[in-house]
Amino acid sequence: MIKNTVLASLLLISISGIAQVNENMLMERFNMNAFNPAYVGSEGREISFTTRSTWKGVADAPKINYLFYSGKTKNNISFGASVISNKVYIDTRTQYAIDASYQLEMGKGYKVFLGVKAGAGTKNTDLDALERITTIANPSIATKGNAMYPVFGFGALLKSEKFYLSASIPNVLNPEKFVDEDTFIGSEKPVTYLLAGTSINTGVFGSKMKPFISTKLIPDGENQTHIGGTLDFKDALEIGGGYKSTGYANVLLIVKTKLGLTAAYAYDFGMSKGSAAMTTSGSEIFLKFKF
């Protein structure tokens, strides 16, 4: 009974529409393109993969997989592509997008990137996998499990060697406007993402402090803030952590090689006394190769 209750709660979360498909990654500084298309080209040509799991100990709990590619910058224009898959219980949402950004030189080492994101989102709910105790029709359960809707977003990124400021709306289109009501997409009003960070030389063993703060502004919902940072040792190793206003803290380790490969691992855990033990932890793995 407890398992079914938890899974039912997960399903309600997935269809409620309070968060878009590209939400809830811990290493936002490296996964900025998930919510800001202006990030394309800002770090050169690269490819990355992230996998994120939450609610440790619960079968079919939320899991996100994210694949991102950024191409070369030519004539100040860069193109990229991304695929984000967000699975919760029997519900899977996937976003396929092409991103483009234009680079402007601002002087004194500052650059501005202006980006747009265009693509499509799909939603698939395996209704046959839903455990039911009766075959009687239930008006609260959707009769269609599949849907597709357009995605269009935009963003801006101000960047220098030691500072960055990101602002974006990854999707200005409400999926509910493009699908049948019984597909259980839910209302998703445009969410605004803000992210800022800096790099400060400490003068000790070639290390740097890299604090950051991010905010997600959710219409008709509770806004979320993430504060944290890392300590960088000679651009080869970073350790750090952060805290989210949702009541979760996290720690992370990043290893960077001279061959262009970066690998990172983050672990988060609930700090709220009211959190159930089995839902208070998760993890994230990040891999990136810079050409």
Helices and strands as residue ranges (DSSP letters): H 2-16, G 32-34, G 37-39, E 46-53, E 63-70, E 77-88, E 91-107, E 110-125, G 127-129, E 146-159, E 163-169, G 175-178, G 181-183, E 192-198, E 200-201, E 207-217, E 224-233, E 237-244, E 248-256, E 261-270, G 277-279, E 281-290
